[in-house]
């Protein structure tokens, strides 16, 4: 599986390629498709397995898609992060 198989947009694929990433980790392969569908997810994995990218890439893709025009500013992402693992 590659990041292209996850249906990420070209700017994200280009950035991943520029950084030398071509194969998603297990958590990335499992979480990215669900998040791109708009589902809520909770992911647990060891340090260094790519959890940040697993959640950040779909968030960036949704933000690039543009804001929903409802007349009011909407919360588009909520990120909760522990201070220590």
C-alpha positions, 0 to 999 in steps of 0.5 A: 500500500502507498499513500496514493492508495489512501486517496490523499490530494496531490499537494499532500502526496508531493509533501510526503514524497519530498520528505521521503515517505512512500509507505504508510504505517499500520496506524496510518493505513487504518485511520486515514481512510476513516478520517477522510470519510468524516468518521470520528476515530481514536488511535493508539499506537507506540511512539514513532509509528506515525500517529501525528501524520495519521490524524494531521493528513486528513485534517489538512485535506479537509481544510484545503477543501475549504470552509463550509459556508454557513455564515458563521465561523465553525470549528473545523478541527479539535486536537487534544494532545496529552502533555506526556505519553 
